[in-house]
Amino acid sequence: MSDSAQPQQSLYAAREPIFPRRVSGKFRNLKWIVMAVTLGIYYVTPWIRWDRGPELPDQAVLLDLAHRRFYFFWIEIWPHEFYFVAGLLIMAGLGLFLFTSALGRVWCGYACPQTVWTDLYILVERWIEGDRNARLRLHRQTGWDLRKARLRITKWTLWLLIGLATGGAWVFYFADAPTLLRDLVTLQAHPIAYTTMAILTGTTFLFGGFAREQICIYACPWPRIQAAMMDEDTITVGYRAWRGEPHKHSEEVKAGAEMGDCIDCMACVNVCPMGIDIRDGQQLECITCALCIDACDDVMAKIGKPRGLIDYLALSDEEAEREHRTPKSVWRHILRPRTILYTVLWSLVGIGLVFALFIRAPFDITVAPLRNPTHVVMSDGSIRNTYDVRIRNKYGEDGTFRIVASGHPAMIVDLEGVDGKTVTIAPQEMKLQRVYVTVPAGTGPALAERTDFRFWIEDVNSTAREHKDTSFFGQGN
């Protein structure tokens, strides 16, 4: 038979749907708690009110793109303060490295949005179609009847409603939630809001209902990165093969060998949302959700064997147990150079952000000298330079600011269109003020080609002061 006549093999295996069996235990209960807390935070946060005063939004968490503000309770982030957001992203990355080094993919198994919404979708599926065996029978049913259509339509409808709530909650973070909800219901909201909700509804419906483990395996890069974060001291879900093998249906047992604790009941496989067998060792697909531990512990209790055949353990501990040595304590696995380094870096970034948050001024200033011309000679021989001073008032009320200069006692400051040295700026606004600095003829700045000096902007209602250094240009010698 020629090579051209041979059937071509597909490079991609079609997805085999996974129907995890219901399981009870401490890790399953922990996942329920994490799911309730994370979903509660996501759905409820946009509705929390926070009084910031008149003419300011009273939503506790708001990404106000129209006015280029980010409000988080009492914290307000302006566009030029994006380094706070960058710092939080760095902390999130370091935190992910830290948890992965210490406890494997614990984030993926408990708090990742894909995991949380998939758990919720599976819960709805189980309520409507039944547990694993019932769902398998329905899946393998070739034809459609009234019952199958009713179950599928009910399930898909609830999935779509969850997706709609997910997309709706997301857009509430970008506008006043009660106002936007009214506009959405009355069809008066901006098309971008409807488009965003439609996209998030569709992706949530698709990823949580149909793609599920495919997202973790093929779309998410973290399973491939985690190998660099883990070592033999990382605590993750593992199988004590030295205790469980040979299992009930293995060839060794058939040949007369003494059977291990594993009875090959497949409970660990049937509850796994990724459809893998943890007895084959640590795998890329494993999200460390620990449901296999709950399932195996339940079986061990029923057959009178010690729990922990599948457990959270490190590779070094498994080797120590195999050789009848005492394994390390949990803290020796967690407190080691790599995790300590991540913790120190994470803490330093956090301390830096908190420090920057508390020392930042309630107003910002920029100074731009006019260079065409660099200076003007007045009729009395004095020299004048012109500057554009921008003051951004970050207070929640009107601010009054005094503009003065220091560097040479002969410098005289005048504000265009203003009597005196003060300007009043509305809350959350920026004002461009033209400022003239004049020195008499024959003084040092007038005779020097360039003289450095400092603008001071003072808040007359408080002790806050900010400064900007600039230069005064004279005639030169």
C-alpha positions in Angstrom: 0.0 0.0 0.0 1.5 3.4 -1.0 2.0 6.2 1.4 -0.5 8.3 -0.5 -3.2 5.8 0.0 -2.7 5.6 3.8 -5.3 7.5 5.8 -4.1 10.8 7.3 -4.1 11.0 11.0 -5.6 14.1 12.7 -3.2 16.2 14.7 -6.1 17.3 17.0 -8.2 14.9 19.1 -11.8 16.0 19.3 -12.9 17.0 22.8 -14.5 14.3 24.9 -17.0 16.0 27.3 -16.2 15.5 31.0 -19.0 15.0 33.5 -17.5 15.2 37.0 -19.3 13.3 39.7 -20.5 15.1 42.8 -18.2 14.8 45.8 -18.2 15.9 49.4 -15.3 16.8 51.6 -13.2 19.6 53.1 -11.7 20.6 49.8 -15.0 20.6 48.0 -16.4 22.7 50.9 -13.5 25.1 50.6 -14.2 25.5 46.9 -17.8 26.3 47.6 -16.7 29.0 50.1 -14.2 30.5 47.7 -16.8 30.5 44.9 -19.4 32.2 47.1 -17.0 34.9 48.3 -15.4 35.7 44.8 -18.8 35.8 43.0 -20.3 37.9 45.8 -17.4 40.4 45.6 -17.7 40.6 41.8 -21.5 41.0 41.7 -22.0 43.2 44.8 -19.0 45.6 44.6 -20.5 48.0 42.0 -23.5 48.6 44.2 -21.5 49.7 47.3 -21.9 53.5 47.9 -19.2 55.8 49.1 -19.8 59.5 49.9 -17.1 61.7 48.3 -18.9 65.0 48.5 -20.9 67.1 45.9 -20.3 66.6 42.2 -18.2 63.5 42.7 -19.4 59.9 42.1 -20.7 58.0 45.1 -19.8 54.5 43.9 -17.1 52.9 46.0 -15.3 51.2 43.1 -15.5 53.0 39.8 -13.3 53.2 36.6 -14.5 56.5 35.4 -13.0 56.5 31.9 -14.9 59.6 30.8 -13.2 61.7 33.4 -10.0 59.6 33.5 -10.3 58.6 37.2 -10.2 55.3 39.1 -12.0 55.4 42.5 -11.5 52.7 45.1 -13.3 53.6 48.3 -11.2 56.5 49.7 -8.4 56.2 47.1 -8.5 58.2 43.9 -6.1 57.4 41.1 -5.4 59.9 38.3 -4.0 59.0 34.8 -0.5 60.2 35.7 -0.6 57.9 38.7 -0.9 54.8 36.7 2.2 53.4 38.5 -0.2 52.4 41.2 -2.0 50.1 38.8 1.4 48.8 37.5 2.5 48.1 41.0 -0.7 46.2 41.8 -0.1 44.1 38.6 3.4 43.4 39.7 2.2 42.3 43.1 -0.4 40.0 41.5 2.3 38.4 39.4 4.7 37.9 42.4 1.8 36.6 44.4 1.1 34.0 41.7 4.7 33.0 41.7 4.7 32.7 45.5 1.6 30.6 45.7 2.7 28.3 42.8 6.1 27.8 44.3 4.7 26.9 47.7 1.4 25.1 46.8 1.4 24.4 43.1 -1.6 25.6 41.0 -3.7 26.5 44.0 -4.9 29.7 42.3 -6.1 27.7 39.3 -7.9 25.2 41.5 -9.8 27.6 43.7 -9.9 31.3 42.6 -9.3 31.5 38.9 -12.4 33.0 37.2 -12.4 30.1 34.7 -12.6 27.7 37.6 -15.2 29.6 39.6 -17.6 30.1 36.7 -17.1 26.5 35.4 -17.9 25.2 38.9 -21.1 27.3 38.9 -22.1 26.0 35.4 -21.4 22.4 36.5 -23.6 23.0 39.6 -26.4 24.3 37.4 -26.0 21.3 35.1 -26.1 18.9 38.0 -29.3 20.5 39.4 -31.1 20.1 36.1 -29.7 16.9 34.5 -28.6 14.9 37.5 -25.2 13.6 38.6 -22.5 12.1 36.5 -24.3 8.9 35.3 -27.5 10.7 34.4 -25.6 13.3 32.4 -23.6 10.6 30.7 -26.8 8.8 29.6 -28.3 12.0 28.3 -25.1 12.8 26.4 -25.0 9.4 24.8 -28.6 9.5 23.8 -28.4 9.8 20.0 -31.9 11.2 19.3 -33.7 14.1 20.8 -37.0 13.7 22.6 -39.1 16.2 24.7 -37.3 15.4 27.9 -33.8 16.0 26.5 -34.9 19.2 24.7 -36.5 20.5 28.0 -33.4 19.7 30.1 -31.0 21.2 27.6 -33.0 24.4 27.0 -33.5 24.9 30.7 -29.8 24.5 31.3 -28.7 26.7 28.5 -31.2 29.4 29.5 -29.8 29.5 33.1 -26.2 29.5 31.7 -27.1 32.5 29.5 -28.7 34.3 32.5 -25.5 33.8 34.5 -23.4 35.0 31.5 -25.7 38.1 31.2 -25.3 38.8 35.0 -21.5 38.5 34.5 -21.4 40.9 31.6 -23.9 43.2 33.4 -21.8 43.3 36.5 -18.7 44.1 34.5 -20.1 47.2 32.8 -21.4 48.5 36.2 -17.7 49.1 37.2 -17.4 51.7 34.5 -20.5 53.9 35.2 -22.8 54.6 38.1 -24.5 51.3 38.6 -28.1 52.4 39.4 -28.1 54.9 36.6 -26.7 52.5 34.1 -29.1 49.7 35.1 -32.0 52.1 34.5 -30.6 53.0 31.1 -30.0 49.4 30.1 -33.6 48.4 31.0 -35.1 51.4 29.2 -32.7 50.8 26.2 -31.1 54.2 26.6 -27.6 53.0 27.4 -24.6 53.6 25.1 -24.2 50.9 22.4 -20.7 50.1 23.9 -22.5 48.9 27.1 -24.7 46.5 25.2 -21.8 45.3 23.0 -19.6 44.6 26.1 -22.4 42.7 27.8 -23.1 40.7 24.7 -19.4 39.7 24.3 -19.0 38.8 28.0 -22.3 36.9 28.0 -21.2 34.9 25.0 -17.7 34.2 26.3 -18.9 33.2 29.7 -21.5 30.9 28.2 -19.0 29.3 25.9 -16.0 29.0 28.2 -17.9 27.9 31.3 -20.4 25.7 29.5 -18.6 24.1 26.6 -14.9 24.8 26.5 -14.2 24.3 30.3 -11.0 22.4 30.6 -10.0 23.3 27.1 -9.4 26.8 28.2 -7.0 25.6 30.9 -5.1 23.2 28.7 -4.9 25.2 25.4 -5.7 28.9 26.0 -4.1 29.6 29.4 -0.2 29.9 29.4 0.1 29.2 33.1 0.2 25.4 32.9 3.4 25.8 30.9 4.9 28.4 33.1 4.2 26.6 36.3 7.0 24.1 35.7 9.6 26.9 36.2 7.9 27.8 39.5 7.8 24.4 41.1 10.4 22.1 42.5 10.6 18.9 44.6 9.6 20.9 47.7 6.4 22.3 46.2 3.4 21.0 47.9 0.8 19.8 45.4 -1.7 17.0 44.9 0.0 13.6 44.5 -0.6 9.9 44.7 1.3 7.7 47.2 2.1 5.0 44.6 4.3 3.1 47.1 1.2 2.6 49.2 -1.4 2.1 46.6 0.3 -0.1 44.1 -0.2 -2.7 42.8 -3.9 -1.9 42.5 -6.8 -4.3 42.3 -6.9 -4.9 38.5 -3.1 -4.8 37.8 -1.2 -7.7 36.3 0.9 -8.0 39.5 -2.2 -8.8 41.6 -3.5 -11.2 39.0 -0.1 -13.0 39.2 -0.5 -13.4 43.0 1.2 -10.3 44.4 -0.1 -8.6 47.5 -2.6 -5.8 46.6 -2.0 -2.2 47.6 -4.6 0.1 49.1 -5.8 1.3 45.7 -8.8 -0.7 44.6 -9.0 1.0 41.2 -12.5 2.3 41.9 -11.9 5.3 39.5 -13.5 7.7 42.0 -10.5 10.1 41.7 -10.9 10.1 37.9 -14.7 10.5 38.0 -14.7 13.6 40.2 -11.8 15.3 38.3 -13.0 18.4 36.3 -10.1 17.9 34.0 -10.7 14.2 33.4 -7.2 13.0 34.3 -5.9 10.2 36.5 -3.8 11.6 39.3 -2.3 8.2 39.7 -0.3 8.8 36.5 1.7 11.6 38.3 1.6 15.3 38.1 0.3 16.5 34.7 -0.1 19.7 32.8 -3.9 19.4 33.1 -4.0 19.2 36.9 -5.3 22.4 38.5 -4.7 21.2 42.1 -8.4 21.4 43.0 -8.0 18.4 45.4 -11.4 17.0 44.7 -9.6 13.6 44.0 -8.4 13.8 47.6 -12.0 14.1 48.9 -13.1 11.2 46.7 -10.3 8.9 47.6 -10.5 9.7 51.4 -14.2 8.8 51.2 -13.4 5.4 49.6 -10.6 4.7 52.0 -12.9 5.4 55.0 -15.5 2.9 53.6 -13.0 0.1 53.1 -11.2 0.6 56.4 -7.9 2.0 55.0 -6.0 5.1 56.2 -6.8 8.3 54.5 -4.2 10.1 52.5 -3.6 7.7 49.6 -4.1 10.8 47.4 -3.0 13.9 49.3 -1.3 17.3 49.3 2.4 16.3 49.4 5.8 17.2 47.9 7.8 15.0 45.7 10.6 14.9 48.3 8.2 13.8 51.0 6.9 10.9 48.8 10.5 9.7 48.3 11.2 10.0 52.0 8.1 8.0 52.9 9.0 5.4 50.3 12.4 5.0 52.0 10.8 5.1 55.5 12.4 8.4 56.4 10.6 11.2 58.2 9.3 13.8 55.7 9.8 17.5 56.1 7.3 19.6 58.0 4.9 21.8 56.0 6.7 25.0 57.1 10.1 23.7 55.8 8.4 23.3 52.4 6.9 26.8 52.5 9.7 28.7 54.1 12.6 28.1 51.7 14.9 30.6 49.7 12.6 30.8 46.7 9.4 31.5 48.5 11.1 33.9 51.0 12.6 35.9 48.0 9.1 36.2 46.4 7.6 37.2 49.7 10.3 39.9 50.3 9.8 41.3 46.7 6.0 41.2 47.1 6.2 43.0 50.4 8.7 45.7 49.1 6.4 46.5 46.2 3.4 46.7 48.6 5.2 48.9 51.1 6.4 51.1 48.2 2.8 51.6 47.0 1.5 52.4 50.4 4.3 54.9 51.0 3.7 56.5 47.7 0.0 56.7 48.4 0.4 58.5 51.7 3.0 61.0 50.5 1.4 62.0 47.3 0.2 65.7 47.2 -3.5 66.6 47.0 -2.6 68.7 43.9 -0.2 68.4 41.0 1.7 71.1 39.1 3.7 71.4 35.9 5.7 74.4 34.7 6.4 75.1 31.0 8.6 78.2 30.2 7.7 80.0 27.0 10.8 80.0 24.8 9.7 82.2 21.9 11.2 84.6 22.9 13.1 83.4 25.9 12.8 86.8 27.5 11.3 90.2 27.0 13.0 93.6 27.8 10.4 96.0 29.3 10.4 99.8 28.8 12.1 100.4 32.1 14.9 97.9 31.3 13.6 95.1 33.5 13.6 91.5 32.1 10.4 89.4 32.0 10.0 85.6 31.4 6.7 83.9 30.8 5.6 80.5 32.1 2.5 78.3 31.7 1.7 76.8 35.1 -0.8 73.9 35.3 -2.4 73.1 38.6 -4.6 70.0 39.0 -6.8 70.2 42.1 -7.4 66.7 43.4 -9.6 67.9 46.3 -13.3 67.2 46.4 -13.9 70.9 46.9 -12.7 74.3 45.6 -9.0 74.9 46.2 -7.2 78.2 46.5 -3.5 78.1 45.6 -0.8 80.8 46.0 2.0 80.9 43.4 5.3 82.4 44.5 9.0 82.0 43.4 12.2 81.5 45.3 15.8 81.7 44.1 16.5 85.5 44.0 14.9 88.2 46.1 14.5 90.5 43.1 12.0 88.2 41.3 8.5 89.6 41.0 5.6 87.2 40.2 2.5 88.4 38.4 -0.5 86.2 37.4 -2.3 87.0 34.1 -5.9 88.0 34.7 -5.7 87.6 38.5 -5.3 90.2 41.2 -2.8 89.1 43.7 -0.9 85.8 43.8 -3.7 83.2 44.3 -6.0 81.3 41.9 -9.1 79.3 42.7 -9.7 75.9 41.0 -12.8 73.8 41.0 -12.7 70.3 42.5 -11.2 67.6 40.3 -10.2 70.2 37.7 -7.0 71.5 36.1 -6.3 75.2 35.5 -3.7 76.6 33.1 -2.4 79.9 34.6 0.0 82.1 32.7 2.6 83.5 35.1 5.1 86.4 34.5 8.4 86.6 36.4 10.1 90.0 36.2 13.5 91.1 37.6 14.8 94.8 37.5 17.6 95.7 35.2 21.1 95.3 36.6 20.2 92.5 39.0 21.8 89.1 39.0 19.2 87.2 37.0 19.0 90.1 34.4 22.7 90.0 33.9 23.1 86.2 33.8 22.3 84.2 30.8 20.4 81.6 32.9 19.4 81.6 36.6 17.8 78.5 38.2 14.9 79.2 40.6 11.9 77.4 42.0 8.1 77.9 41.8 6.2 77.2 44.9 2.5 76.4 44.9 0.9 76.6 48.3 -2.6 75.5 49.3 -3.9 78.5 51.4 -6.3 76.3 53.3 -3.7 73.7 54.5 0.0 73.3 54.9 0.4 71.4 51.6 3.1 72.8 49.3 4.6 71.6 46.0 7.4 73.0 43.9 8.9 72.8 40.4 12.4 73.9 39.4 12.8 75.9 36.3 15.1 78.6 34.8 15.0 82.4 34.3 16.8 83.7 31.1 18.4 87.1 31.2 20.3 89.2 28.7 23.7 87.8 29.6 26.9 89.8 30.2 
